[in-house]
Amino acid sequence: MNARVELPAAREVCPTTTRRLIGEGALLVDVRELDEVARVAFDVPGVLFMPMSELEQCYAELPRDRQLVLVCAVGERSLKATYFLMYHGYTQVANMQGGIMKWARKGFPIKGQAPAEVPATGGCCSSAAPGKNSCCG
């Protein structure tokens, strides 16, 4: 019999709060895939890359005694990753809303080409944006 686990709502923070948290010692965990990071990356010291495709196998390497802010392209995958970590007992986790797209729009530091806007018709994870270039892979 599978027991259902009720998790509290995930904490979500904006890019401005994320910058403050990083300054206070939080670890930025980028769950985008490596090809995405090669195109555009966060230009902050100590960012950790843990692609979503590797999260299930590698999450135990993440510190439990430090605030973690999870990020992706637009905030959907990182929200799933935040809940995944919460399910596995992590309590100091937050999702950055809007992902690197919102970060770049605010003029915060990035390396590479600024990401293109997501179409207003449902976002990158909708059927309106299928295929290889979808941010949700």
C-alpha positions in Angstrom: 0.0 0.0 0.0 1.4 3.4 -0.9 1.1 6.1 1.7 0.3 9.6 0.4 2.7 12.3 1.7 1.2 15.7 2.1 3.9 18.4 1.5 3.5 22.1 2.4 3.5 24.6 -0.5 6.9 25.2 -1.8 8.6 28.4 -1.0 9.0 30.6 -4.1 11.2 33.6 -4.4 11.8 36.2 -7.1 15.2 36.9 -8.7 15.8 40.0 -6.6 15.3 37.9 -3.4 17.4 35.2 -4.9 20.3 37.6 -5.3 20.0 38.6 -1.7 19.9 35.0 -0.6 23.0 34.2 -2.6 24.7 37.1 -0.9 23.7 35.6 2.5 25.2 32.2 1.6 22.4 30.4 -0.3 23.4 27.9 -3.0 21.9 28.5 -6.5 21.1 25.1 -8.0 20.5 25.2 -11.8 18.5 22.1 -12.9 18.6 22.9 -16.6 20.3 20.5 -18.9 23.9 21.1 -20.0 23.0 22.2 -23.5 20.8 25.0 -22.1 23.5 26.1 -19.7 26.0 26.2 -22.6 23.7 28.8 -24.3 23.1 31.0 -21.2 24.2 30.7 -17.6 23.9 32.5 -14.4 27.0 34.7 -13.7 27.1 34.2 -10.0 29.9 32.6 -7.9 29.3 29.0 -6.8 26.3 28.1 -8.9 25.8 24.4 -8.9 24.6 22.6 -12.0 22.5 19.5 -11.3 20.5 18.7 -14.4 16.9 17.5 -13.8 17.9 14.3 -15.6 20.4 13.6 -12.9 18.6 14.9 -9.9 17.1 11.6 -8.7 20.5 10.0 -8.7 22.6 12.9 -7.3 20.3 14.9 -4.9 22.0 13.4 -1.8 25.1 15.4 -2.8 23.2 18.7 -2.0 23.8 20.2 1.4 21.0 20.0 3.9 22.5 22.7 6.2 22.3 25.5 3.6 19.6 27.4 1.8 19.1 26.1 -1.7 17.4 28.1 -4.4 16.5 25.9 -7.4 16.3 27.5 -10.9 15.6 26.5 -14.5 14.5 28.4 -17.6 11.1 29.6 -16.4 10.6 28.1 -13.0 8.5 25.0 -13.8 11.1 22.3 -13.7 12.8 23.9 -10.7 9.5 23.9 -8.9 9.2 20.1 -9.5 12.8 19.7 -8.2 11.9 21.8 -5.1 9.0 19.5 -4.3 11.3 16.4 -5.0 13.8 17.7 -2.5 11.1 18.5 0.1 9.8 15.0 -0.3 13.3 13.7 0.5 13.5 15.8 3.7 15.1 19.0 2.5 13.7 21.9 4.5 15.8 24.9 3.3 14.7 24.9 -0.3 13.0 27.5 -2.5 12.1 27.8 -6.2 13.1 30.9 -8.1 10.0 32.1 -10.0 10.5 33.0 -13.7 13.9 31.2 -14.0 16.8 32.6 -15.9 14.4 34.3 -18.3 13.1 36.6 -15.5 16.6 36.9 -14.1 18.0 38.2 -17.4 14.9 40.5 -18.0 15.8 42.2 -14.7 19.3 42.8 -16.0 21.0 40.5 -13.5 24.4 38.9 -14.6 24.4 36.1 -17.1 27.0 34.5 -19.4 26.1 33.9 -23.0 23.1 35.0 -25.1 20.0 36.3 -23.2 17.2 33.7 -23.5 14.4 34.3 -26.0 11.0 35.1 -24.5 8.6 32.3 -24.0 5.5 32.6 -26.2 2.5 34.0 -24.3 0.4 31.0 -25.5 0.9 28.6 -22.7 4.6 28.8 -22.1 7.4 26.6 -23.2 5.9 23.4 -21.7 2.6 23.6 -23.5 1.8 21.9 -26.7 2.3 25.2 -28.5 6.1 24.7 -28.1 6.8 21.1 -28.8 10.1 19.6 -29.9 13.8 19.8 -29.3 13.9 23.4 -28.3 11.3 23.1 -25.5 12.7 24.2 -22.1 11.0 21.2 -20.6 12.9 18.7 -22.8 
